[in-house]
Amino acid sequence: RIKELALINKDIIDAFKAVAKTKNIDRTNLSSIIENLFINIIKRKYGEDYSNFNVIVNMEKGEIEIYQHKTVVKEAQDSVTEISIEDARKVEGGLELGDMYIDVIDPQKFGRRLINNAKQFFSQSLKDIEKQTIYDEYSNKIGNIIIGNVHQIQKDRIFVICDDKELILPKSEQMPNDRYRRGESLRAVVKKVDITSRGPEVIISRSDNQFLEKLFCLEVPEIDDDIIEIKTVSRCPGDRSKIIVYSSDKRIDAVGACVGMKGMRI
């Protein structure tokens, strides 16, 4: 009988996939969102006692199945949790009192209003997942160099686009002699991720000491290979900097390696 149960059209999941793809939401999160979406619809229609409902989402096959479990009784008093043996046997003749009857929920039963509420729930869930994804991604990138393009220039900050994400370069993290033009490329270090009412804000910096240290790691392979160690960095951003380097290998000239042939590395 399970094979005969009606399934919600595969196009619904395909539509969800298309939206989620633009938001960079993975299949696992999308599956959970869809399950919660229909549970939310069930709660609105049937109340808080919805434990006898099951929502199964198969992302691979593009199927959503909503099952309602009912106990077979002589005369049903609660249509949400019970079904009369007379009605149950019209579908499955071998059922007895106390058996479990599985019904399928036709989405059209929910009505247009509940479906519209579900769409709002889905949209909000996507936003929440997207915010968490951005936070997790850039929390793991703190201290790393990013390359982005200047998107918007304001008096107190610059908005930088990196991998379709909007990052913030505050005035306090800019170099005093930097001049920015919209669309130009720049490098900066991910300094921190702030949680705000609008969601996570990724703060980047070009004046932080860590930015200079990471640039040295990029330009001097011996540092990245741990042959040379950076002891400390001191900066007057945009004016001058000092960096102390050390190598335990006496064959390596730590300062010379950082400066490079004819100063090509600095």
Solvent accessible surface area in square Angstrom, and as a share of the most:
residue,aa,sasa,rsa
1,R,91,0.33
2,I,99,0.50
3,K,201,0.85
4,E,145,0.65
5,L,15,0.07
6,A,67,0.52
7,L,79,0.39
8,I,14,0.07
9,N,95,0.49
10,K,106,0.45
11,D,95,0.49
12,I,61,0.31
13,I,1,0.00
14,D,53,0.28
15,A,57,0.44
16,F,30,0.13
17,K,54,0.23
18,A,59,0.46
19,V,66,0.38
20,A,1,0.01
21,K,169,0.72
22,T,112,0.65
23,K,76,0.32
24,N,93,0.48
25,I,15,0.08
26,D,82,0.43
27,R,119,0.43
28,T,103,0.60
29,N,49,0.25
30,L,4,0.02
31,S,20,0.13
32,S,52,0.34
33,I,7,0.03
34,I,0,0.00
35,E,58,0.26
36,N,77,0.39
37,L,6,0.03
38,F,8,0.03
39,I,53,0.27
40,N,27,0.14
41,I,1,0.00
42,I,1,0.00
43,K,67,0.28
44,R,139,0.51
45,K,84,0.36
46,Y,55,0.21
47,G,33,0.31
48,E,134,0.60
49,D,96,0.50
50,Y,64,0.24
51,S,104,0.67
52,N,25,0.13
53,F,17,0.07
54,N,70,0.36
55,V,19,0.11
56,I,85,0.43
57,V,18,0.10
58,N,50,0.26
59,M,16,0.07
60,E,139,0.62
61,K,127,0.54
62,G,1,0.01
63,E,45,0.20
64,I,1,0.01
65,E,32,0.14
66,I,2,0.01
67,Y,17,0.06
68,Q,8,0.04
69,H,47,0.21
70,K,27,0.11
71,T,49,0.28
72,V,1,0.01
73,V,34,0.19
74,K,156,0.66
75,E,121,0.54
76,A,45,0.35
77,Q,156,0.69
78,D,62,0.32
79,S,85,0.55
80,V,33,0.19
81,T,41,0.24
82,E,44,0.20
83,I,22,0.11
84,S,19,0.12
85,I,32,0.16
86,E,119,0.53
87,D,65,0.34
88,A,0,0.00
89,R,105,0.38
90,K,149,0.63
91,V,80,0.46
92,E,57,0.26
93,G,57,0.55
94,G,67,0.65
95,L,18,0.09
96,E,98,0.44
97,L,103,0.51
98,G,57,0.55
99,D,52,0.27
100,M,108,0.48
101,Y,10,0.04
102,I,51,0.26
103,D,33,0.17
104,V,28,0.16
105,I,5,0.03
106,D,59,0.31
107,P,33,0.21
108,Q,155,0.69
109,K,108,0.46
110,F,6,0.03
111,G,33,0.31
112,R,203,0.74
113,R,195,0.71
114,L,29,0.14
115,I,53,0.27
116,N,67,0.34
117,N,33,0.17
118,A,4,0.03
119,K,125,0.53
120,Q,125,0.55
121,F,64,0.27
122,F,14,0.06
123,S,51,0.33
124,Q,91,0.40
125,S,19,0.12
126,L,6,0.03
127,K,102,0.43
128,D,71,0.37
129,I,42,0.21
130,E,46,0.21
131,K,71,0.30
132,Q,98,0.43
133,T,38,0.22
134,I,32,0.16
135,Y,77,0.29
136,D,65,0.34
137,E,50,0.23
138,Y,0,0.00
139,S,38,0.24
140,N,124,0.64
141,K,54,0.23
142,I,83,0.42
143,G,3,0.02
144,N,68,0.35
145,I,37,0.19
146,I,11,0.06
147,I,108,0.55
148,G,4,0.03
149,N,76,0.39
150,V,3,0.02
151,H,70,0.31
152,Q,80,0.36
153,I,85,0.43
154,Q,67,0.30
155,K,192,0.81
156,D,86,0.44
157,R,70,0.25
158,I,4,0.02
159,F,19,0.08
160,V,0,0.00
161,I,53,0.27
162,C,11,0.07
163,D,102,0.53
164,D,135,0.70
165,K,29,0.12
166,E,91,0.41
167,L,0,0.00
168,I,13,0.07
169,L,0,0.00
170,P,29,0.18
171,K,128,0.54
172,S,93,0.60
173,E,21,0.10
174,Q,22,0.10
175,M,39,0.17
176,P,97,0.61
177,N,95,0.49
178,D,30,0.16
179,R,190,0.69
180,Y,34,0.13
181,R,180,0.66
182,R,177,0.65
183,G,50,0.48
184,E,51,0.23
185,S,75,0.48
186,L,14,0.07
187,R,85,0.31
188,A,0,0.00
189,V,1,0.00
190,V,0,0.00
191,K,72,0.31
192,K,90,0.38
193,V,20,0.11
194,D,50,0.26
195,I,122,0.62
196,T,44,0.26
197,S,113,0.73
198,R,168,0.61
199,G,9,0.09
200,P,26,0.16
201,E,32,0.14
202,V,2,0.01
203,I,15,0.08
204,I,0,0.00
205,S,0,0.00
206,R,40,0.15
207,S,18,0.12
208,D,37,0.19
209,N,65,0.33
210,Q,70,0.31
211,F,7,0.03
212,L,29,0.14
213,E,62,0.28
214,K,61,0.26
215,L,35,0.18
216,F,20,0.08
217,C,33,0.20
218,L,102,0.51
219,E,79,0.35
220,V,1,0.00
221,P,67,0.42
222,E,40,0.18
223,I,12,0.06
224,D,100,0.52
225,D,93,0.48
226,D,128,0.66
227,I,75,0.38
228,I,2,0.01
229,E,90,0.41
230,I,26,0.13
231,K,110,0.47
232,T,68,0.40
233,V,18,0.10
234,S,68,0.44
235,R,37,0.14
236,C,63,0.38
237,P,42,0.26
238,G,35,0.33
239,D,112,0.58
240,R,168,0.61
241,S,55,0.36
242,K,148,0.63
243,I,42,0.21
244,I,100,0.51
245,V,22,0.13
246,Y,107,0.41
247,S,18,0.11
248,S,96,0.62
249,D,43,0.22
250,K,201,0.85
251,R,213,0.78
252,I,58,0.30
253,D,96,0.50
254,A,12,0.09
255,V,96,0.55
256,G,31,0.29
257,A,20,0.15
258,C,5,0.03
259,V,60,0.34
260,G,17,0.16
261,M,147,0.65
262,K,199,0.85
263,G,25,0.24
264,M,153,0.68
265,R,71,0.26
266,I,126,0.64
